[in-house]
Amino acid sequence: MPMETGEPGRGRRVWQDRLVRRRAAAGLLAGAGLVILGTVFVVLPGVVVDHDLAGASVAAQDRLKAVNDVRTTLLQVIGGLVVLFGASATWRQLRVSQDGLRATQEGYVTDRFSRAVDQLGSDKLDVRIGGLHALWRIAEQSARDREAIISIQAAYLRTHLPWPPAEPRSPAADAPINDIAPLETRAADAQVALTALGVLCRHREQSWVNLSLTDLRRADCDGLWFPEVNFDRACMEAAGLYHANLTQASLVSINLRHADLTTAILRRARCTLGDLRAATLVETDVRDADFTETDLREANLRKADARGAVLHRADLRMADLRGTDLSTADLLEARLAGALASEHTRWPADFDHTAAGVVDTDDPGPEPSPLLQPPGMTWQAPPLRSTQ
């Protein structure tokens, strides 16, 4: 009785049959390749030479040289095609590798982004500061994430520092400014977010950032960029804005009492109905800015460039305007009683500043270096002579 081999035997035979067929196909392809190469390098050169000779009689040595030249040319063409194919394959492999690397990097950035955002909700101050610094670093490295991070930082400031203050531990809205600690002391995480925002806004693409109704009393904004940022109804009393860029910013109804805006840029800023009493705007660029109905009593605008500024119904009583360029400013119904001016103050044509109550006095001369000014941590705001 014959012995049954079963399923394992049949599977082995099938595998062996496939292997034999693959080997046979490979052999046929190899044979075909040899035939083609033989045709190309043995037969074709002679055919090409005979065709070019068109039956002309030449010496055997010359014919052999012509055939070898054709073979050399064919070999160079095939070699060039091989090199071109190899370069194309390498380029495709490089593209695949770059796509893979890019996907890996994006995944890494996404993971860092998620972890940093999670840190912002921590109860620990140092963890929140670490998350804000991580977002700052990501925004500097990833342009595609910069706008989202700017929005997150702005929202962080609005929710953690609302104006008027909402938390009992925050300084009261009517607290004397000299009793309030600098922002970097009372809310270090908010100062980090504000600094990062002022750095990243220099290269942002979106046209508007919202920081309205925020409590930024005694914030350090020196040298930061806030162009086209909305600070409407924010409180920035005694804030340091030395050399800050506020071009086209919206500062409607803002509180900037005692703020230091020395050499800042407020070109085309909208500062209507603001409170800038005793603010320092020495050598500040306020060209074409709108100060309609703004309170500028006791403000220091020495040597400020106010050409084209709108000061319609603005209160400039007791303001220091020595050396200020108001040559093309709109001073319609502005209140100027007690304001100081010097021979270097430039007024609009036909404007009688004496009749407006301006006091002419000596020019103060060169301005002191900002390095000689007291730091924000110890600076004390002098009492206002003017009250509402």
Sequence and secondary structure as in RCSB ss.txt:
>XXXX:A:sequence
MPMETGEPGRGRRVWQDRLVRRRAAAGLLAGAGLVILGTVFVVLPGVVVDHDLAGASVAAQDRLKAVNDVRTTLL
QVIGGLVVLFGASATWRQLRVSQDGLRATQEGYVTDRFSRAVDQLGSDKLDVRIGGLHALWRIAEQSARDREAII
SIQAAYLRTHLPWPPAEPRSPAADAPINDIAPLETRAADAQVALTALGVLCRHREQSWVNLSLTDLRRADCDGLW
FPEVNFDRACMEAAGLYHANLTQASLVSINLRHADLTTAILRRARCTLGDLRAATLVETDVRDADFTETDLREAN
LRKADARGAVLHRADLRMADLRGTDLSTADLLEARLAGALASEHTRWPADFDHTAAGVVDTDDPGPEPSPLLQPP
GMTWQAPPLRSTQ
>XXXX:A:secstr
     HHHHHHHHHHHHHHHHHHHHHHHHHHHHHHHHHIIIIIHHHHHHHHHHTT    HHHHHHHHHHHHHHHH
HHHHHHHHHHHHHHHHHHHHHHHHHHHHHHHHHHHHHHHHHHHHHT SSHHHHHHHHHHHHHHHHH HHHHHHHH
HHHHHHHHHHSBSS  STTS  TTS GGGS  HHHH HHHHHHHHHHHHHGGG  SS EE TTBB TT B TT B
 TTEE TT B TT B TT B TT B TT B TT B TT B TT B TT B TT B TT B TT B TT B TT B
 TT B TT B TT B TT B TT B TT B TT B TT EE TT B  TT  TTTTT EE     S   GGGS  
TTT      S   
